[in-house]
Amino acid sequence: MAEVLIEIKIEPLGEGGYLATSDELQGLIAQGRTVAETIEIAQDVARKLIESCVEHRDPLPSKIRAALKKRGQKAILKIPVSVELEATAA
């Protein structure tokens, strides 16, 4: 198995919850009630997107493609997360 780091952006939603997207992996969009849930969903979505690309022989970002060539056809994704929290008035 290969490990791939994919940068995601998590933003709070006005109606509650959080939204995760990635500039590195097109199509990665995940929404959850908490940051932790959003990260978990984003990891699952990323894995499924990568598996679909491999299965259908669609192009992958070079970083992901290189990791897959080294270790076969599966990847474990570690996603660094930057969270912008609005300051609350005390």
C-alpha positions as CSV (number, residue, x, y, z in Angstrom):
1,M,0.0,0.0,0.0
2,A,1.1,3.5,-0.7
3,E,0.6,6.6,1.4
4,V,-0.4,9.9,-0.3
5,L,-0.8,13.3,1.3
6,I,-3.6,15.3,-0.2
7,E,-4.2,18.9,1.0
8,I,-7.8,19.7,1.7
9,K,-9.5,22.9,2.7
10,I,-12.2,22.8,5.4
11,E,-14.6,25.7,5.7
12,P,-17.4,26.2,8.1
13,L,-20.8,26.5,6.5
14,G,-23.3,29.3,7.4
15,E,-26.1,26.8,8.0
16,G,-23.8,24.7,10.2
17,G,-21.4,21.9,9.5
18,Y,-18.2,22.0,7.4
19,L,-17.3,21.6,3.8
20,A,-14.0,20.0,2.6
21,T,-12.6,20.5,-0.9
22,S,-9.2,19.8,-2.6
23,D,-7.4,21.6,-5.3
24,E,-5.1,18.5,-5.6
25,L,-7.9,16.0,-6.3
26,Q,-10.7,17.3,-8.5
27,G,-14.1,16.1,-7.5
28,L,-13.3,15.8,-3.8
29,I,-16.2,17.5,-2.0
30,A,-17.2,16.3,1.5
31,Q,-19.7,17.8,4.0
32,G,-20.1,16.8,7.6
33,R,-21.5,18.0,10.9
34,T,-18.1,18.2,12.6
35,V,-14.6,18.8,11.5
36,A,-13.7,15.2,12.4
37,E,-16.7,13.8,10.5
38,T,-15.8,16.0,7.5
39,I,-12.2,14.7,7.4
40,E,-13.4,11.1,7.6
41,I,-15.8,11.6,4.7
42,A,-13.1,13.4,2.7
43,Q,-10.7,10.5,3.2
44,D,-13.4,8.1,1.9
45,V,-14.3,10.3,-1.0
46,A,-10.6,10.7,-2.0
47,R,-10.0,6.9,-1.8
48,K,-13.0,6.2,-4.0
49,L,-12.0,8.9,-6.5
50,I,-8.5,7.4,-6.8
51,E,-9.8,3.8,-7.1
52,S,-12.2,4.9,-9.8
53,C,-9.5,6.7,-11.8
54,V,-7.3,3.6,-11.5
55,E,-10.1,1.3,-12.5
56,H,-11.1,3.4,-15.5
57,R,-7.5,4.4,-16.4
58,D,-8.3,8.0,-16.0
59,P,-5.4,10.4,-15.3
60,L,-4.4,11.0,-11.7
61,P,-2.4,14.0,-10.3
62,S,1.3,13.2,-10.6
63,K,1.9,12.9,-6.8
64,I,-0.8,10.2,-6.5
65,R,0.3,8.5,-9.7
66,A,3.9,8.3,-8.4
67,A,2.8,6.8,-5.1
68,L,0.7,4.2,-6.8
69,K,3.5,3.1,-9.1
70,K,5.8,2.5,-6.1
71,R,3.4,0.4,-4.1
72,G,0.7,-1.2,-6.3
73,Q,-2.9,-0.1,-6.8
74,K,-4.1,1.0,-3.4
75,A,-3.3,4.1,-1.3
76,I,-3.8,5.1,2.3
77,L,-4.5,8.8,2.4
78,K,-3.2,11.1,5.1
79,I,-4.8,14.5,4.8
80,P,-3.3,17.6,6.4
81,V,-6.0,20.0,7.4
82,S,-6.1,23.7,7.8
83,V,-9.1,25.0,9.6
84,E,-10.1,28.7,9.6
85,L,-12.2,29.4,12.7
86,E,-14.0,32.7,13.1
87,A,-13.0,34.5,16.3
88,T,-15.8,34.6,18.8
89,A,-16.6,37.6,20.9
90,A,-15.9,37.0,24.6
